[in-house]
Amino acid sequence: MTPLVTLAVLVAAVTHAGWNAIAHGIKDQLLSFTLISGGGALIGLAVACFVPLPAAGAWPYLILSALLHIGYYVLLMRSFSLGDFGQMYPIARGTAPLVVTVLAAVFLHEVPGGRQLLGVAVACAGLTGLALWGIRGKGARPHWPALLAAGATGLSIALYTVVDGVGVRASGTPLGYIAWLMILEGLVIPAYALWTRRAALLPQLRPYAARGLIGAALSVAAYALVLWAQTKASLAPIAALRESSIIVGAAIGALFFKERFGAPRVAAAGLMVVGIGLMLHAG
């Protein structure tokens, strides 16, 4: 983790929180992700004209990653439609480095040490606190559909992180890999939206077009930086540092969506960041 790699991942964390906030801010989630994923596909097509094709060995990973990303978009849409941004985003993002640590150890032999395992335990405690935050009063219960959707989103993030970590290293061209990934994953949701909304789709998209395309640009930039970083360092510490976006996302929820950010959420988010920091330091 050189200073340049660290800076790239931190910038990716901020831009990632930004595009997720844009996506959450457009209440019709199908329109939101049509613009973001479709805009990403257009950017990918433009970039693909000027960079080499990924090597043949990378294409199975590209196809699998595209499928995982489509599932991620669907789960993220569901999470944002069910819960607060300031809760769903940290749970989804906080789950990912925990799972990546396990997957990287099993499949890539990047075995965690004692400090990293301690970080996993601390981050899990914070994750549990965020999941339970806001339960008040007699008979109060967690909103399980929202929590399950956010947790499943985190699992999908972990899966595509590991797949892309292997694929981008085999590609020989990080820019070519991200371009074709955006193309492959970016057409399915717009196609579904066109099939379901038909002639009504374009008028519905128009009021949100500028915000959605900005979100698409931020999304592509965020993941391109992460993919480049994955060619330079181990997956687990990159995944951990990337999730510093948790604090950015929670702050966005409080400032822009007027969601409560009380002491329990501060403590839970803080535990997650401490745990992620331990994983990063160990990596």
Backbone hydrogen bonds, N-H to C=O, Kabsch-Sander energy under -0.5 kcal/mol:
donor,donor_aa,acceptor,acceptor_aa,energy
6,T,2,T,-2.7
7,L,3,P,-2.6
8,A,4,L,-2.3
9,V,5,V,-2.2
10,L,6,T,-2.2
11,V,7,L,-2.5
12,A,8,A,-2.1
13,A,9,V,-2.1
14,V,10,L,-1.9
15,T,11,V,-2.5
16,H,12,A,-2.3
17,A,13,A,-2.1
18,G,14,V,-2.0
19,W,15,T,-2.3
20,N,16,H,-2.1
21,A,17,A,-2.1
22,I,18,G,-2.1
23,A,19,W,-2.4
24,H,20,N,-2.5
25,G,21,A,-2.1
26,I,22,I,-1.0
26,I,23,A,-0.6
27,K,25,G,-0.8
29,Q,27,K,-1.2
32,S,28,D,-2.2
33,F,29,Q,-2.5
34,T,30,L,-1.7
35,L,31,L,-2.1
36,I,32,S,-2.1
37,S,33,F,-2.2
38,G,34,T,-1.9
39,G,35,L,-2.4
40,G,36,I,-1.9
41,A,37,S,-1.9
42,L,38,G,-2.0
43,I,39,G,-2.3
44,G,40,G,-2.6
45,L,41,A,-2.4
46,A,42,L,-2.1
47,V,43,I,-2.6
48,A,44,G,-2.6
49,C,45,L,-0.9
49,C,46,A,-0.6
50,F,47,V,-2.1
51,V,47,V,-0.6
55,A,171,S,-2.0
58,A,55,A,-1.9
59,W,55,A,-0.5
59,W,56,A,-1.2
62,L,58,A,-2.1
63,I,59,W,-2.5
64,L,60,P,-2.2
65,S,61,Y,-2.8
66,A,62,L,-2.4
67,L,63,I,-1.9
68,L,64,L,-2.2
69,H,65,S,-2.9
70,I,66,A,-2.1
71,G,67,L,-2.0
72,Y,68,L,-2.3
73,Y,69,H,-2.6
74,V,70,I,-2.1
75,L,71,G,-2.5
76,L,72,Y,-2.8
77,M,73,Y,-2.6
78,R,74,V,-1.9
79,S,75,L,-2.6
80,F,76,L,-2.6
81,S,77,M,-1.6
82,L,78,R,-1.1
82,L,79,S,-0.8
83,G,79,S,-2.2
87,Q,84,D,-1.0
88,M,84,D,-3.1
89,Y,85,F,-2.3
91,I,87,Q,-1.8
92,A,88,M,-2.6
93,R,89,Y,-2.7
94,G,90,P,-2.8
95,T,91,I,-1.8
96,A,92,A,-1.0
98,L,94,G,-0.7
99,V,95,T,-1.8
100,V,96,A,-3.0
101,T,97,P,-2.0
102,V,98,L,-1.2
103,L,99,V,-2.8
104,A,100,V,-3.2
105,A,101,T,-1.4
106,V,102,V,-2.2
107,F,103,L,-3.0
108,L,103,L,-0.6
108,L,104,A,-1.3
110,E,104,A,-2.1
111,V,109,H,-1.2
117,L,113,G,-2.2
118,L,114,G,-2.1
119,G,115,R,-2.2
120,V,116,Q,-2.1
121,A,117,L,-2.0
122,V,118,L,-2.5
123,A,119,G,-2.7
124,C,120,V,-2.2
125,A,121,A,-1.8
126,G,122,V,-2.1
127,L,123,A,-2.6
128,T,124,C,-2.5
129,G,125,A,-2.0
130,L,126,G,-2.3
131,A,127,L,-2.2
132,L,128,T,-1.9
133,W,129,G,-1.2
135,I,132,L,-1.6
136,R,134,G,-0.8
140,A,137,G,-1.7
144,W,142,P,-1.5
146,A,143,H,-0.5
147,L,143,H,-2.2
148,L,144,W,-3.0
149,A,145,P,-2.1
150,A,146,A,-2.4
151,G,147,L,-2.5
152,A,148,L,-2.6
153,T,149,A,-2.0
154,G,150,A,-2.1
155,L,151,G,-1.9
156,S,152,A,-2.2
157,I,153,T,-2.1
158,A,154,G,-2.2
159,L,155,L,-2.3
160,Y,156,S,-2.4
161,T,157,I,-2.1
162,V,158,A,-1.9
163,V,159,L,-2.3
164,D,160,Y,-2.7
165,G,161,T,-1.9
166,V,162,V,-1.7
167,G,163,V,-2.7
168,V,164,D,-2.9
169,R,165,G,-0.7
170,A,166,V,-1.4
171,S,167,G,-1.0
172,G,168,V,-0.7
177,Y,173,T,-2.5
178,I,174,P,-2.5
179,A,175,L,-2.3
180,W,176,G,-2.2
181,L,177,Y,-2.2
182,M,178,I,-2.4
183,I,179,A,-1.8
184,L,180,W,-2.6
185,E,181,L,-2.5
186,G,182,M,-1.6
187,L,183,I,-0.6
191,A,187,L,-1.9
192,Y,188,V,-2.4
193,A,189,I,-2.7
194,L,190,P,-2.5
195,W,191,A,-2.1
196,T,192,Y,-2.2
197,R,193,A,-3.0
198,R,194,L,-1.6
200,A,197,R,-1.8
201,L,198,R,-1.8
204,Q,200,A,-1.6
205,L,201,L,-2.2
206,R,202,L,-1.9
208,Y,205,L,-1.6
209,A,205,L,-0.6
209,A,206,R,-1.2
212,G,208,Y,-2.9
213,L,209,A,-2.4
214,I,210,A,-2.0
215,G,211,R,-2.3
216,A,212,G,-2.0
217,A,213,L,-2.2
218,L,214,I,-2.4
219,S,215,G,-2.4
220,V,216,A,-2.5
221,A,217,A,-2.3
222,A,218,L,-2.7
223,Y,219,S,-2.1
224,A,220,V,-2.5
225,L,221,A,-2.1
226,V,222,A,-1.6
227,L,223,Y,-2.8
228,W,224,A,-2.3
229,A,225,L,-2.2
230,Q,226,V,-2.0
231,T,227,L,-0.7
231,T,228,W,-1.3
232,K,229,A,-1.7
233,A,229,A,-1.2
238,I,234,S,-1.1
239,A,235,L,-2.9
240,A,236,A,-2.3
241,L,237,P,-2.7
242,R,238,I,-2.6
243,E,239,A,-1.0
243,E,240,A,-0.6
244,S,241,L,-1.9
245,S,242,R,-1.3
246,I,243,E,-1.9
247,I,244,S,-1.0
248,V,244,S,-0.9
249,G,245,S,-3.3
250,A,246,I,-2.6
251,A,247,I,-2.4
252,I,248,V,-2.4
253,G,249,G,-2.3
254,A,250,A,-1.8
255,L,251,A,-2.8
256,F,252,I,-2.7
257,F,252,I,-1.0
257,F,253,G,-0.6
259,E,253,G,-2.2
266,V,262,G,-2.2
267,A,263,A,-2.7
268,A,264,P,-2.4
269,A,265,R,-2.9
270,G,266,V,-2.5
271,L,267,A,-2.3
272,M,268,A,-2.0
273,V,269,A,-2.2
274,V,270,G,-2.5
275,G,271,L,-2.6
276,I,272,M,-2.7
277,G,273,V,-2.6
278,L,274,V,-2.1
279,M,275,G,-2.0
280,L,276,I,-2.5
281,H,277,G,-2.8
282,A,278,L,-2.2
283,G,279,M,-1.7
